[in-house]
Amino acid sequence: MITRRQMLAATLLMATALAAPVHAEDKPAEIRIGTQKGGFFPAVRQRQTLENAFKPLGIEIRWIDFQFGPPLLEAINVGSVDFGFVGDTPPIFAQAGGAKIKYVAAVKSEGNTQAIVVPKDSPIKTLADLKGKRVAFGKGSSAHNLLVAALEKAGLSWSDITPAPLAPADATAAFVKGSVDAWSIWDPYLALAELKEGARVLVFDKDVHKPNAYYIANTDFVEKYPSQVGKLNTTFASEGLWADSHHEDVSKAQAEATGVDIEAIRRFVNRSNYRVVPLDAEVIRTQQAVADRFAKLGLIPKPVNVSDIVWKWTPGS
């Protein structure tokens, strides 16, 4: 039988629990950031901006490098990377495959840092001339989207070419040896092909479609640490503004970090922008067009709705 004293104690305990303050958001011991061979990330790392922003919170920053987008997103999906930067196509393939990812911010590209190139003495002069040709590209990469969009613009189908899905290093070798007729590729590989091999640009991204790039985070990470995701976005946005007015510093840092010829890096950086923004309606529509293009061709297992995995970021909130 419950005594009056026990009843009073239980009531006081419940009242204390209800009055207790809500616990602050938990925080990770470290944040693992995936990057590729390009962008302004070497300069950000060199400046230690993220480390300085998160150190007062007791959070370490760890950088992990990838050759291109698809393996980076797979790492985010399985939880071995928390946050990363990729082009427009990798998230489409990842979402179609059920990956645990969220779009958390965007960079609106001007379309100058990715192109379809051919050897300098190639008889290929127009997109229509790609018919029957062997074309290299990174499967599931933004260059894959450029190639699909370019064929569409030329009135060609995917079956009109011989696709050669190759990672950048293998595609470089194939292009140099002449075992592919054309190559859809992004900077700094594009700039290197132009400067070292005399590659001729057939079309840039901007000639075919509107490209964007994205900051992506693991779904569980976003749900558990939303304020840290906002802080990452804000810090990268601040660094993007700095980078846009310090191209030479960005170029030197990237050349030092990658060993890539600095003239190629300068070419890449001078045609880039680094402004980080939330995903607005225009960006989401553009990305949905990419998803629909791949679904129509049967290149992804199922159609996807991009807005389903967009995380709302309100700068300054």
C-alpha positions in Angstrom: 0.0 0.0 0.0 1.3 3.5 -1.0 1.7 5.8 2.0 1.0 9.5 2.0 4.7 10.1 2.3 5.5 8.0 -0.8 2.8 9.7 -2.8 4.2 13.1 -1.8 7.7 12.1 -2.8 6.6 10.8 -6.2 4.7 14.0 -6.8 7.7 16.1 -6.0 9.9 13.9 -8.2 7.5 14.4 -11.2 7.3 18.1 -10.6 11.1 18.4 -10.5 11.4 16.4 -13.8 8.9 18.6 -15.6 10.6 21.8 -14.3 14.1 20.6 -15.3 15.7 22.6 -18.2 15.8 21.0 -21.6 19.3 19.6 -22.3 21.3 21.5 -24.9 22.0 19.8 -28.2 24.6 17.1 -27.9 27.9 17.7 -29.8 30.2 15.3 -31.6 33.8 14.8 -30.5 35.0 15.4 -34.1 33.5 16.3 -37.5 34.8 14.4 -40.5 34.8 16.5 -43.7 35.2 14.9 -47.2 36.8 16.9 -49.9 38.0 16.4 -53.5 41.0 17.5 -55.5 39.9 21.0 -56.1 38.0 23.9 -54.8 39.2 26.1 -52.0 39.5 23.5 -49.3 43.4 23.4 -49.2 43.3 27.1 -48.4 40.6 26.7 -45.8 42.6 23.9 -44.2 45.8 26.0 -44.3 44.0 28.9 -42.7 42.6 26.6 -39.9 39.4 28.5 -40.0 37.1 25.6 -39.2 39.4 24.3 -36.5 39.4 27.7 -34.9 35.6 27.9 -35.1 35.0 24.5 -33.5 37.8 24.2 -31.0 36.1 26.4 -28.4 33.3 23.8 -28.5 35.7 21.0 -27.9 35.1 19.6 -31.4 38.0 18.4 -33.6 38.0 18.7 -37.4 39.3 15.9 -39.5 39.7 16.2 -43.3 39.4 13.1 -45.6 40.3 13.3 -49.3 38.5 11.6 -52.2 39.2 11.4 -55.9 35.7 12.3 -56.9 32.1 12.6 -55.7 30.5 9.1 -55.7 32.9 7.5 -53.2 32.7 10.5 -51.0 28.9 10.2 -50.9 29.1 6.5 -50.2 31.4 7.4 -47.2 28.8 9.9 -46.0 26.0 7.3 -46.5 27.8 4.7 -44.3 28.7 7.3 -41.6 32.5 7.3 -42.1 32.3 11.0 -43.2 29.8 13.5 -41.8 29.9 16.4 -44.3 31.3 16.9 -47.8 31.2 18.8 -51.1 30.2 17.3 -54.5 28.8 18.3 -57.9 25.2 17.9 -59.0 25.0 14.3 -60.1 26.4 12.2 -57.2 23.6 13.1 -54.8 21.0 12.0 -57.4 22.5 8.5 -57.7 23.0 8.4 -54.0 19.3 9.3 -53.2 18.1 6.8 -55.8 20.1 4.2 -54.0 18.5 5.0 -50.7 21.6 6.7 -49.2 21.3 8.5 -45.9 22.2 12.0 -47.1 20.8 15.6 -47.0 21.5 18.6 -49.1 22.5 21.3 -46.6 23.9 24.2 -48.8 24.7 25.0 -52.4 27.2 26.8 -54.6 25.7 28.3 -57.7 28.2 27.6 -60.4 28.9 29.9 -63.4 29.4 26.8 -65.6 33.1 27.5 -66.5 34.9 24.7 -64.6 33.7 21.6 -66.4 33.7 20.8 -70.1 33.7 18.2 -72.8 37.1 18.2 -74.4 38.7 16.6 -77.5 42.3 16.3 -78.6 43.6 19.5 -80.3 43.7 17.9 -83.8 40.4 16.0 -83.5 38.0 16.2 -86.4 35.2 16.5 -83.8 33.9 20.1 -84.1 30.4 20.0 -82.8 28.3 17.9 -80.3 26.7 16.1 -83.2 30.1 14.8 -84.2 30.2 12.8 -81.0 27.9 10.2 -82.6 29.7 6.9 -82.8 32.6 8.1 -80.6 34.1 6.8 -77.4 33.6 9.3 -74.6 35.1 9.2 -71.2 33.4 10.4 -68.0 33.2 9.6 -64.3 30.1 7.5 -63.7 27.7 9.2 -61.3 29.7 12.4 -61.4 28.7 15.9 -62.5 30.6 15.2 -65.7 28.2 12.3 -66.3 25.3 14.8 -66.2 27.1 17.2 -68.5 27.6 14.5 -71.1 23.9 13.4 -70.9 22.7 17.0 -71.2 25.1 17.7 -74.1 23.8 14.7 -76.1 20.3 15.7 -75.4 21.0 19.2 -76.7 22.5 17.8 -79.8 19.6 15.5 -80.4 21.6 12.4 -79.7 20.7 9.5 -77.5 23.0 7.7 -75.0 23.1 4.8 -77.3 24.6 7.0 -80.1 28.0 7.0 -78.3 30.3 4.4 -76.7 30.3 5.4 -73.0 33.7 4.9 -71.3 33.1 5.3 -67.5 36.5 6.0 -66.0 37.8 7.6 -62.8 39.8 10.9 -63.5 43.2 9.3 -63.3 42.3 6.5 -65.7 40.5 8.9 -68.0 43.6 11.2 -68.1 45.7 8.3 -69.3 43.1 7.2 -71.9 42.8 10.7 -73.2 46.6 11.1 -73.5 47.0 7.8 -75.3 44.1 8.5 -77.7 42.0 5.5 -76.6 39.0 7.8 -76.1 37.7 10.4 -78.6 36.4 12.9 -76.1 36.3 13.4 -72.3 33.7 15.1 -70.1 35.7 16.3 -67.1 35.9 19.0 -64.4 38.8 21.2 -63.0 41.6 20.9 -62.2 41.8 17.9 -64.6 40.2 20.1 -67.3 42.8 22.9 -66.9 45.6 20.3 -67.0 44.3 18.8 -70.2 44.1 22.3 -71.8 47.5 23.3 -70.7 49.5 20.1 -70.9 47.7 18.3 -73.8 46.4 21.3 -75.8 42.9 19.8 -75.3 40.2 21.8 -77.1 36.9 22.6 -75.3 33.9 21.4 -77.3 31.4 22.8 -74.8 31.5 24.1 -71.2 28.8 23.4 -68.7 27.3 26.8 -69.2 26.8 26.1 -72.9 24.5 23.1 -72.1 22.8 23.5 -68.8 22.8 25.2 -65.4 25.2 23.4 -63.0 25.4 23.7 -59.2 27.4 22.1 -56.5 26.4 21.0 -53.0 27.4 20.6 -49.4 26.0 17.2 -48.3 25.7 15.8 -44.8 24.8 12.4 -43.3 21.1 12.3 -42.4 21.7 11.1 -38.8 24.4 13.8 -38.3 22.0 16.5 -39.5 19.2 15.3 -37.2 21.4 15.0 -34.2 23.6 18.1 -34.6 21.6 20.7 -36.6 23.4 23.7 -35.0 26.8 22.3 -35.9 25.6 21.8 -39.5 24.5 25.5 -39.5 27.9 26.5 -38.1 29.7 24.5 -40.8 27.6 26.2 -43.5 28.2 29.7 -42.0 32.0 29.1 -41.7 32.3 27.8 -45.3 30.2 30.7 -46.5 32.5 33.2 -44.8 35.5 31.4 -46.3 33.8 31.5 -49.7 33.6 35.3 -49.6 37.3 35.4 -48.6 38.3 33.0 -51.4 36.4 35.0 -54.1 38.7 38.0 -53.4 41.9 36.0 -52.7 42.4 33.9 -55.8 46.1 33.8 -55.7 46.2 32.6 -52.1 43.7 29.9 -53.0 45.8 28.9 -56.0 49.0 28.7 -54.0 47.4 26.6 -51.2 45.9 24.2 -53.6 49.1 23.8 -55.7 51.1 23.1 -52.5 48.5 20.6 -51.2 48.0 18.7 -54.5 51.3 19.1 -56.4 49.2 20.2 -59.4 50.8 22.7 -61.8 50.0 26.2 -60.4 49.2 27.6 -63.8 46.5 25.0 -64.2 45.3 25.8 -60.7 45.2 29.5 -61.4 43.1 28.9 -64.5 40.7 26.8 -62.5 40.5 29.2 -59.6 40.0 32.3 -61.8 36.9 30.8 -63.4 35.4 29.6 -60.1 33.2 31.1 -57.5 32.9 29.9 -53.9 29.7 31.6 -52.6 27.8 29.2 -50.3 24.0 29.8 -50.2 20.9 27.9 -49.0 19.0 25.7 -51.5 16.3 28.0 -52.9 13.5 27.1 -55.2 15.6 27.8 -58.3 18.4 25.5 -57.1 15.9 22.8 -56.2 14.2 23.0 -59.7 17.6 22.8 -61.4 18.6 19.8 -59.4 15.2 18.1 -60.0 15.8 18.5 -63.8 19.1 16.6 -63.4 17.3 13.8 -61.5 14.5 13.7 -64.1 17.1 13.5 -66.9 18.7 10.4 -65.4 15.4 8.8 -64.5 14.1 9.2 -68.1 17.2 7.4 -69.4 16.9 4.6 -66.9 20.4 5.4 -65.5 19.1 5.5 -61.9 17.0 2.7 -60.4 14.0 4.9 -59.6 12.8 8.6 -60.0 13.6 10.8 -57.0 12.1 13.9 -55.5 15.1 16.2 -54.6 13.1 18.3 -52.1 12.6 15.2 -49.9 16.2 15.4 -48.7 16.8 19.2 -48.6 17.6 20.5 -45.1 16.4 24.0 -44.5 19.3 26.4 -43.7 18.5 29.9 -42.6 21.8 31.9 -42.4 22.0 34.0 -39.3 19.4 32.0 -37.4 
